[in-house]
């Protein structure tokens, strides 16, 4: 194979020289420039087989270069390298056609060489994420559609991924889909529940040990990072890893090398890391409960899975999906839910999310002797659930003596702001996002209402609220529509 021409765009002269010198023995014919303007001029003047660009340049960015190349119709594969990766820039680069997004480490040449050789040896593009084959990540709503699209993009690159969401939202399902549609699909998928193992055992499980490393170590054992060689290691509940062990995990992510317990030498590992947590790791990092450097190393690509109660439009589709699966598994004829049963499910909060719905549908199929599934097969906790938003909207009535609508709306807003802040574990930016508000608007209203401690923890029905005229409420120029 003839040498491939690679254009390097890097404004730091010393790093530009390191890449040029390091890639030469690997068979690449490199040409290096230090600005966006120089790169554009060269790309218009001559062809290149690949382009490697820093994200931050003195006269622009790698994102700007990607956008310009797309406008010009230039098909050159692009790799972005940076020391300042964020979720937004990474996804933006991938959407503009970047084939990979690398963070700068001591192993720059090794990682970059692997990516470039992959570009030049792959003759068939990796399969796109087919919505007909997405396991339990089904749905018709815009929220889950965005997740499906993001999974398809992320699968094609080799970057670390962080998946967050409440328990039961499908974090491992997403991790397995990323593995299935990546170029590592033929390699192993190794799941690890970090919260289920004690600290001493977790370290030996992840990194392995040599004979005699500790009492009972009768022989050498490979760690799970080594077992995941060429594939993916999925670190579920990564937020539960003790702080001391987080230091070692950070080194693995940075250096791609591990050291078995009792060993004197490190060994290289090639496993893509996907972490998952049902906690807000950013807030925990700010509080000193999780290492900030590890959080930023994990959070290069981030997928946040919504709870089922925020996916009302997906509930019938998911229920049908699970019913079909369990009918086949139990060799029973197809079943459906009655309208009454669907209405009860819409009013139930599903604290266990998609996993709880799956278990409920399995129970219904197992107990149903034939015909449509009605509420008689639902357990008491589902039937006894408080009305959800859809049901509540149908039962709201104006009291006989009326009520203070403006004050009621202010109280409602305060209550929802409190609930959002609780769900966001105190992170005001995330709480504002949950309510579709700007951070400044959320902070303003929080100050106007006297802070978190004054926000109503519970919310009354209209007939429990003061009647009209009982109290004057100052809305400070906001209309009722603004409050809603």
Secondary structure as GFF3:
##gff-version 3
##sequence-region A 1 484
A	DSSP	beta_strand	4	9	.	.	.	ID=ss1
A	DSSP	alpha_helix	13	24	.	.	.	ID=ss2
A	DSSP	beta_strand	28	33	.	.	.	ID=ss3
A	DSSP	alpha_helix	36	45	.	.	.	ID=ss4
A	DSSP	beta_strand	50	54	.	.	.	ID=ss5
A	DSSP	beta_strand	56	57	.	.	.	ID=ss6
A	DSSP	beta_strand	60	61	.	.	.	ID=ss7
A	DSSP	alpha_helix	62	72	.	.	.	ID=ss8
A	DSSP	beta_strand	77	82	.	.	.	ID=ss9
A	DSSP	alpha_helix	87	95	.	.	.	ID=ss10
A	DSSP	beta_strand	100	103	.	.	.	ID=ss11
A	DSSP	alpha_helix	108	121	.	.	.	ID=ss12
A	DSSP	three_ten_helix	131	133	.	.	.	ID=ss13
A	DSSP	alpha_helix	142	155	.	.	.	ID=ss14
A	DSSP	beta_strand	161	164	.	.	.	ID=ss15
A	DSSP	alpha_helix	171	180	.	.	.	ID=ss16
A	DSSP	beta_strand	189	193	.	.	.	ID=ss17
A	DSSP	three_ten_helix	194	196	.	.	.	ID=ss18
A	DSSP	alpha_helix	199	207	.	.	.	ID=ss19
A	DSSP	beta_strand	208	209	.	.	.	ID=ss20
A	DSSP	beta_strand	221	222	.	.	.	ID=ss21
A	DSSP	alpha_helix	224	227	.	.	.	ID=ss22
A	DSSP	beta_strand	232	236	.	.	.	ID=ss23
A	DSSP	three_ten_helix	238	240	.	.	.	ID=ss24
A	DSSP	alpha_helix	243	255	.	.	.	ID=ss25
A	DSSP	beta_strand	257	258	.	.	.	ID=ss26
A	DSSP	beta_strand	267	268	.	.	.	ID=ss27
A	DSSP	beta_strand	272	277	.	.	.	ID=ss28
A	DSSP	alpha_helix	281	286	.	.	.	ID=ss29
A	DSSP	alpha_helix	292	298	.	.	.	ID=ss30
A	DSSP	beta_strand	301	304	.	.	.	ID=ss31
A	DSSP	three_ten_helix	308	310	.	.	.	ID=ss32
A	DSSP	three_ten_helix	312	314	.	.	.	ID=ss33
A	DSSP	alpha_helix	315	329	.	.	.	ID=ss34
A	DSSP	alpha_helix	339	347	.	.	.	ID=ss35
A	DSSP	alpha_helix	353	367	.	.	.	ID=ss36
A	DSSP	three_ten_helix	375	377	.	.	.	ID=ss37
A	DSSP	alpha_helix	380	383	.	.	.	ID=ss38
A	DSSP	alpha_helix	389	395	.	.	.	ID=ss39
A	DSSP	alpha_helix	405	423	.	.	.	ID=ss40
A	DSSP	alpha_helix	428	434	.	.	.	ID=ss41
A	DSSP	alpha_helix	439	448	.	.	.	ID=ss42
A	DSSP	three_ten_helix	452	454	.	.	.	ID=ss43
A	DSSP	three_ten_helix	462	464	.	.	.	ID=ss44
A	DSSP	alpha_helix	480	483	.	.	.	ID=ss45
###
